[in-house]
Amino acid sequence: QVQLVESGGGLVQPGESLRLSCVGTGTLFYPYNMAWYRQAPGKERELVATVSSSGTTTYEDSVKGRFTISRVNAKKMVYLQMNSLKPEDTAVYYCAALVSMEPRYWGQGTQVTVSS
């Protein structure tokens, strides 16, 4: 089993950057594909980015070129670097460990607010 804890959210202005971090605890981390999801008020949770155990990444179209997902297996860490943030990026961001590319374990979420 994997426990996940996110950090790094906050309030920023449009155009600014944030880096979200997710630390995993438990006996195994590296075999899992990892992902960041987000949920905006009144909307369904959506997949933002994934990173495989070997480092292959995928991105939702609206964040391509602005967000970068990465992982450091030795530290059991997953990151989401978010640049050029927009108001529509405002959401609660969740880290997830995937099994067969479906979320199996979730973190508690961290709030990101982009507003002037």
For each residue, the residues with C-beta under 8 A, 3 or more apart:
1: 26 27 105
2: 24 25 26 28 29 32 97 104 105
3: 24 25 26 105
4: 22 23 24 25 95 96 97 105 106 107
5: 22 23 25 107 108
6: 9 20 21 22 93 94 95 107 108 109 110
7: 20 21 22 23 110
8: 18 19 20 21 110
9: 6 18 20 93 110 111 112 113
10: 18 111 112 113
11: 113 114 115
12: 16 17 18 85 112 113 114
13: 16 114 115 116
14: 85 86 87 114 115 116
15: 84 85
16: 12 13 85 114
17: 12 81 82 83 84 85
18: 8 9 10 12 82 85 112
19: 8 79 80 81 82
20: 6 7 8 9 36 79 80 82 93 95 110 112
21: 6 7 8 77 78 79
22: 4 5 6 7 34 36 77 78 79 80 95 107
23: 4 5 7 75 76 77
24: 2 3 4 29 32 76 77 78 97
25: 2 3 4 5 76
26: 1 2 3 29
27: 1
28: 2 31 32
29: 2 24 26 32 73 76 97
30: 53 73
31: 28 53
32: 2 24 28 29 53 97 98 99 104 105
33: 50 51 52 53 97 98 101
34: 22 50 51 69 71 78 95 96 97 98
35: 47 48 49 50 51 69 95 96 97 98 103
36: 20 22 47 48 49 50 69 78 80 93 94 95 96
37: 45 46 47 48 93 94 96 103
38: 45 46 48 89 91 92 93 94 112
39: 43 44 45 46 91 92 94 109
40: 43 88 90 91
41: 91
42:
43: 39 40 46 91
44: 39
45: 37 38 39 94
46: 37 38 39 43 60
47: 35 36 37 50 60
48: 35 36 37 38 59 60 63 67 69 80 93
49: 35 36 57 58 59 60 63 67 69 80
50: 33 34 35 36 47 57 58 69 98 101
51: 33 34 35 55 56 57 69 70 71 78
52: 33 55 56 57
53: 30 31 32 33 73
54:
55: 51 52 70 71
56: 51 52
57: 49 50 51 52 68 69 70
58: 49 50
59: 48 49 63 64 67 69
60: 46 47 48 49 63 64
61: 64
62: 88
63: 48 49 59 60 66 67 82 89
64: 59 60 61 67
65:
66: 63 82 83 84 85
67: 48 49 59 63 64 80 81 82 83
68: 57 79 80 81 83
69: 34 35 36 48 49 50 51 57 59 78 79 80 81
70: 51 55 57 78 79 81
71: 34 51 55 77 78 79
72: 75 76 77 79
73: 29 30 53 76
74:
75: 23 72
76: 23 24 25 29 72 73
77: 21 22 23 24 71 72
78: 21 22 24 34 36 51 69 70 71 95
79: 19 20 21 22 68 69 70 71 72
80: 19 20 22 36 48 49 67 68 69 93
81: 17 19 67 68 69 70
82: 17 18 19 20 63 66 67 85 89 112
83: 17 66 67 68
84: 15 17 66
85: 12 14 15 16 17 18 66 82 89 112 114
86: 14 89 114
87: 14 90 114 115
88: 40 62 114
89: 38 63 82 85 86 112 114
90: 40 87 112 113 114 115
91: 38 39 40 41 43 112
92: 38 39 109 110 111 112
93: 6 9 20 36 37 38 48 80 109 110 111 112
94: 6 36 37 38 39 45 106 107 108 109
95: 4 6 20 22 34 35 36 78 106 107
96: 4 34 35 36 37 103 104 105 106 107
97: 2 4 24 29 32 33 34 35 103 104 105
98: 32 33 34 35 50 101 102 103 104
99: 32 102 104
100:
101: 33 50 98
102: 98 99
103: 35 37 96 97 98 106
104: 2 32 96 97 98 99
105: 1 2 3 4 32 96 97
106: 4 94 95 96 103
107: 4 5 6 22 94 95 96 110
108: 5 6 94
109: 6 39 92 93 94
110: 6 7 8 9 20 92 93 107
111: 9 10 92 93
112: 9 10 12 18 20 38 82 85 89 90 91 92 93
113: 9 10 11 12 90
114: 11 12 13 14 16 85 86 87 88 89 90
115: 11 13 14 87 90
116: 13 14
